Amino acid sequence: MKHLKQYTIIGIIFVAITGTLAHFLYDWTGNHRFVGYFTPINESIWEHMKLLFFPMLIYSLIMILKFRKEYSCITSALSFGILLGAFLIPLFYYAYTYILGKNAFILDISNFILSIVIAFWFSYRLTLSRRLESYTSILGMLVSVLLVCFFFFTYNPPDAAIFQDPTV
C-alpha cells in the first residue's frame, strides 16, 4: 500500500507538470497537426480537458503495469479517475464562471490542480476498496470513447459552448 500511495503522489506531480507543459506544446511545435490531437489547439474548455486526460492516461498505464498483480482493480479505478478528472475541469470551470460572471486565470490553474488531485485520490481509494473491479470493461470502454472523441473533435468541433475558443 505504501508503494501505491507513493506512485499516486508522483502521478499527481507528473500530470500537473506534463499537463502544464502540454498547454504550450502545440504552439512550440509550430501548430503541428499530430501534436494537436494530444494537446490543446485553442483555449476551449474541451481542449483543456486534454491537459489532464493524456498525461493521466500515460501515467495510469505505468501504474497498471506496476500494480496489476497486487491490485486487481487498479485498471477500473484509474479509468474512473481519468474520466472523473477530465469531466471535473468543465464542471468546475462553468460553476465558478457562473458565480463570478467571468473566468480568472488563478481559478483556471486551481481547477486543473484540484481536478488532478481528486482524480488520483478517487483512483487510490477505489483501488484499495476494489469496488469497481466488475466495471473494468465498461470504464475502459468509456475512456476509449473519450479518447476517440478527443481525436475527432480536435479538428471537427461541434457547435457547442464547450468547444468554442473564448479568445476568438
Secondary structure as UniProt FT lines:
FT   HELIX           2..28
FT   TURN            29..30
FT   HELIX           33..36
FT   TURN            37..38
FT   HELIX           45..67
FT   TURN            68..70
FT   TURN            72..73
FT   HELIX           74..100
FT   HELIX           105..129
FT   TURN            131..132
FT   HELIX           133..135
FT   HELIX           136..155
FT   HELIX           161..163
FT   TURN            166..167
//
